[in-house]
Amino acid sequence: MKPHQEHVDPDAGNKVRVQSGSYLSTGWFTFILAMDACYGIHVYGMINDTYCKTEGYRKVPYHYYEQGRDECDEYFLHEHAPYGGHRFITEKKVFAKWAKKHRIIFTHPNWTVS
């Protein structure tokens, strides 16, 4: 499956992007460009798909300039929206799969890609 196909990842257990009205994030398009243009990718500061369910996770603002909107709350809101928004958590699952096939390293926090 090519990363730019309409079906984000049928194995991720989520709706097909077009049917759900969701749209791909700028992170998605950045990964597509970087995988095509770069030998290796180092990603700094992106949390993985399970971080927000980890006990004692560190709450940070969704946008650095917009206090009060927690990153994890925003991710869950978008992920479970009946229509529209981003599927951030699903995208992170896909990024982890891509890291198995491409030279992608996640740091701060480190991702365990198995």
N, C-alpha and C positions, 0 to 999 in steps of 0.2 A: 504494500500500500504506500502510495506517495504521500508525503506530509501535507500537501495542499489539496487533497481530495475533499469532497463535501462531507463524507462520513469521517468525523474526527477519529473515532476509534470504536468500532462496534463492540469490542471486548471490554470497554470501560463501563458498560452498563448504563449509558446515558443516551438521551435522545439524539437523533440525527440533527445536526446543526440547523439546516434549513427548516425542518419541521418545527423546531423549538423557537425559531425566530431569534436565536442567539447570534452573536457575532464574535469573530475571532479577535483576540487581544493584540495590542501592539507587540507584546512579547512573542506571540506566535509568529508574526511576520518577521520579527527580528531573528528568531531562530531559523526560519526558512532561508533568509538572506545569509546569515552567518554560516549555516551548514553548506551552502553553495559556494561561498567566497573564502572561507577560512579553513586552514588545516586542522585547527583545534579551537575549542571555545571554552573560556573560563567565565562562569557565571557567578557573580558576587551578590549576595544579599537576597536571593530568592528562596522563599521557604518551600518545602516539599508538600505533597498532597496530604500528608498525615500530621503536619505540624500543629494545626489548629485543634486537633483532638488530643494532643499530648498534654498530660497533666502539668500544670505550672508553666505553660507557654508564656512567652513575653508578649504582652499587648503593645502594639505599636499603631500609630495612626495609619489609615488607608493611604492618605496623601500627607506628605510631610508638612504641607501648608494648611491643612484642614484638621484642626484638633477636634476630637470627639467622635470621629468615625473610625472604629477599630477595624484593622485589616481583616481579621478572621471573620468578624460579623459581616463584613461586606462580601467576603468570599462565599459564605454560606447563603447569604441573601441572593446573590447572583446564581449560584449553583442550583438552588431550589426554586428559582422563579418559574412560574408556569409558562412565561413567554418573554423572550428578550434577554438582554444582558449578556454577560460573559459567562463561560463555564470554566472559571479559573482553576478549580480543583481538578476537573477532567483534563484540562490542558497540562497541568503539572504531571499527571499520570503519563500522558503522552510524551512529555519532555524526558521523563525518566526512561521510557522505552527507547527514545531516540539516543539517549546517552549510552545505551548498551551497544549501539551500532555505529556511533560516531564518537569522536574525541571531544566529549563534553564533560567538564568538571564543575561541580557546584561547591562553592565555599561560602562560609559565614551566613547561614549554617551549612555544614557539610551534608551532602546527601549520600545515603547508602544505596547504590544502584546494584541490585542483584539480578 
